[in-house]
Amino acid sequence: MARARPFVFICRKGAGRMKKDAGDVSRALCWVALNLVLAEWPNRIKKVLEKFSNLSDAFQSPREELLSIGLDEDEAARLLSSDIFDRAQKEIDRARKKG
């Protein structure tokens, strides 16, 4: 049986080192960041996607808005943290390195 190739996120170089101007952040980077916080809670990911038509808006929204859709304090704080995109970029870089 053929071995499946791993899925690798592609985004432009340096996107993770940006300030939190989520309008300039790549879609793949946002997806990785979202999954770093909510990977164990697919129903919460669904709520985020239903609330924000543009995923990058979730990372700039008021904390109360995230809490209102069912995220807890820790999840909201992690989505809004200043280093979430850096952490996501490190994951992307690690995946690229592994091939």
N, C-alpha and C positions, 0 to 999 in steps of 0.2 A: 504494500500500500504506500502511495506517495506521501511524503511528509509535507504538511501544510506550511506555507511560508508565513512567518509572523507578520502581523500588521504593524506598520511603523507610521507614526504621525509625522507629517512634513510641515514645517513652518519656516518662515524666513529667519535668517540668522540674526541674532541679537534681540529678537522680540521679547525674550524673557527679561532682559535687562532694562526694559522701558519703565518709566514711571507708570502709575496706574491710570493711564489714559486708555481705557478699554476700547475706545473707538478705533485705535490703531493696532490692537492686538489681534493676531490671526485667529481664525476660527478653531483650528486644531489646538492651539495653545489654550484657548478657553475650554475646550472639551477635556483636555488633560487636567487642567486646574479643577474643573468641576468634579471630575472623577477622583482626584486626590482627596476631595472632601466628602463626596457622597457615594462612592463606589458601592458601599454596602447597603445603600438605601435607594434602589431604583425608583421606588414610588416618589421619593423626594426629588430625584432628578426630573421625573415627569412633571411634578408641580412647578419646578423652576422653569422648565421649557414651556409650560402652558402660560405662565405669568409673563415671561419675557420673550417677546418675539425675536429679539436680537440677544443671543446668549451673553454677549459682552456687557449688556446693560445690567445683568445680575451682579456683576462685580463692582458696580458703582451705585447700586441702589441703597436706600436707607436701611439700616439694620432692622427697623420695625417692619419694613415691607417683607424682608426675608422671614422674619418670625411669623408674620401673618399667613404665610403659605405653608407653615408646618415645620420649618427648620428650627432646631433648638439653638440656644445661645452660642454654644461652641461651634456649631456648623456655620452659623451666620458670621461669627468672628473670623473663622478660618477663610471663608469666601471673601471677606472684606480686608483680609490682612495684606499688608504692603508687600509681602514676599511671595504671595501665591503664584505669581507668574514666573518668578525666578525658580521656584520649586518645580513648576510644570516644565520649564525649559530644561532643567537638569534631567528630568525623566525622559524627555524627548531625546536629549543628547545621549543619555545612557542607552536608549533603544537603538539609536543610530549606530552607536559604537559596536553593539552586539550584532548588528547586521540584520 
